Amino acid sequence: MIRPDPKLELEPDQYWMAQVYGKVREESGLLFESVCDALVKLAVRGPDYPGLGTLHVEYRVVQLVEWLLGNADETRWLSLASMNDGIQDLTPVHTPSGGAIIDAVRADPKRNPESITALTASYAL
């Protein structure tokens, strides 16, 4: 989750050719989405199970997501954008506003507006 997406080594108009150039992640998208799914289940259902509830697993998931997105630069946002389905699954994890991604953007949108712009522009590619 923290390694840059290899396709970012290409020009944005060449992202669609990433597989041809061998600029692909070592991990499969399925693996990433499965990890995100498991994290969501731990955060949402964890407190219902005594063993997990005492470990406060839901807060540990929030900390992981906040660590991933806190102070994220353009490369991190773009790398995570390519795994959008899995990251969106983490959005409703228990945070004050209800969304970890929203919290990261709200934290300081002026800090690095290029990162946010790059993320939203990536959906057009």
C-alpha positions as CSV (number, residue, x, y, z in Angstrom):
1,M,0.0,0.0,0.0
2,I,2.9,2.4,0.6
3,R,5.0,1.6,-2.5
4,P,4.5,3.9,-5.4
5,D,2.6,2.5,-8.3
6,P,5.2,1.7,-11.0
7,K,2.9,3.1,-13.8
8,L,3.7,6.5,-12.3
9,E,7.1,6.2,-14.0
10,L,5.3,6.7,-17.3
11,E,3.8,9.9,-18.7
12,P,0.1,10.2,-17.7
13,D,-1.1,9.7,-21.2
14,Q,0.8,6.4,-21.2
15,Y,-0.7,4.9,-18.0
16,W,-2.9,2.7,-20.0
17,M,0.2,1.1,-21.5
18,A,1.7,0.3,-18.1
19,Q,1.2,-3.5,-18.5
20,V,2.9,-3.5,-21.9
21,Y,5.9,-1.7,-20.4
22,G,6.0,-3.9,-17.4
23,K,5.1,-1.1,-15.0
24,V,2.8,-3.1,-12.8
25,R,2.6,-3.8,-9.1
26,E,4.0,-7.0,-7.7
27,E,0.8,-7.4,-5.7
28,S,-2.4,-8.2,-7.5
29,G,-5.4,-5.9,-7.3
30,L,-7.4,-8.8,-5.8
31,L,-5.0,-9.1,-2.9
32,F,-5.1,-5.4,-2.2
33,E,-8.9,-5.3,-2.3
34,S,-9.1,-8.4,-0.1
35,V,-6.8,-6.7,2.5
36,C,-9.0,-3.5,2.4
37,D,-12.1,-5.7,2.8
38,A,-10.6,-7.5,5.8
39,L,-9.7,-4.2,7.4
40,V,-13.2,-2.8,7.0
41,K,-14.7,-6.0,8.5
42,L,-12.2,-5.7,11.4
43,A,-13.1,-2.1,12.0
44,V,-16.9,-2.5,11.7
45,R,-17.4,-6.0,13.3
46,G,-14.3,-6.3,15.5
47,P,-15.9,-4.7,18.5
48,D,-18.6,-7.4,18.4
49,Y,-16.1,-10.1,19.2
50,P,-14.6,-10.2,22.7
51,G,-11.1,-11.0,21.7
52,L,-11.0,-8.3,19.0
53,G,-13.0,-5.8,21.1
54,T,-10.4,-5.8,23.9
55,L,-7.7,-5.1,21.4
56,H,-9.6,-2.1,20.0
57,V,-9.0,-3.3,16.5
58,E,-11.3,-0.7,15.0
59,Y,-9.0,2.1,16.3
60,R,-6.0,0.3,15.0
61,V,-7.5,0.2,11.5
62,V,-8.3,3.9,11.7
63,Q,-4.7,4.6,12.8
64,L,-3.4,2.6,9.8
65,V,-5.6,4.5,7.3
66,E,-4.6,7.8,8.9
67,W,-1.0,6.8,8.7
68,L,-1.4,5.9,5.0
69,L,-3.2,9.1,4.1
70,G,-1.7,11.6,6.6
71,N,0.8,13.9,4.8
72,A,0.3,11.9,1.6
73,D,2.1,13.4,-1.3
74,E,1.0,13.4,-5.0
75,T,2.7,10.0,-5.6
76,R,0.9,8.4,-2.6
77,W,-2.5,9.7,-3.7
78,L,-2.0,8.7,-7.3
79,S,-0.7,5.2,-6.2
80,L,-3.8,4.7,-4.0
81,A,-6.1,6.0,-6.8
82,S,-5.2,3.1,-8.9
83,M,-6.5,0.9,-6.1
84,N,-9.6,3.0,-5.7
85,D,-12.1,0.3,-5.0
86,G,-10.2,-1.0,-2.0
87,I,-9.5,2.5,-0.6
88,Q,-13.1,3.5,-1.0
89,D,-14.0,0.6,1.1
90,L,-11.9,2.0,3.9
91,T,-13.6,5.5,3.7
92,P,-16.4,4.9,6.2
93,V,-14.0,3.5,8.9
94,H,-14.9,5.1,12.2
95,T,-13.6,8.6,12.1
96,P,-15.1,11.8,13.4
97,S,-16.4,12.9,10.0
98,G,-17.2,9.4,9.0
99,G,-14.5,9.0,6.3
100,A,-10.8,8.5,6.5
101,I,-10.2,9.9,3.0
102,I,-12.4,12.9,3.7
103,D,-10.5,13.5,6.9
104,A,-7.1,13.4,5.1
105,V,-8.3,16.0,2.6
106,R,-9.9,18.2,5.2
107,A,-6.8,18.0,7.4
108,D,-5.0,20.6,5.3
109,P,-6.2,20.9,1.7
110,K,-3.8,23.8,1.1
111,R,-0.8,21.7,2.3
112,N,-0.4,20.0,-1.0
113,P,-3.3,20.9,-3.4
114,E,-1.4,19.3,-6.3
115,S,-1.9,15.9,-4.6
116,I,-5.7,16.4,-4.4
117,T,-5.9,17.7,-8.0
118,A,-3.8,14.8,-9.2
119,L,-6.1,12.3,-7.5
120,T,-9.2,13.8,-9.0
121,A,-7.6,14.3,-12.4
122,S,-6.6,10.6,-12.4
123,Y,-10.2,9.6,-12.8
124,A,-10.3,11.2,-16.2
125,L,-7.5,9.0,-17.5
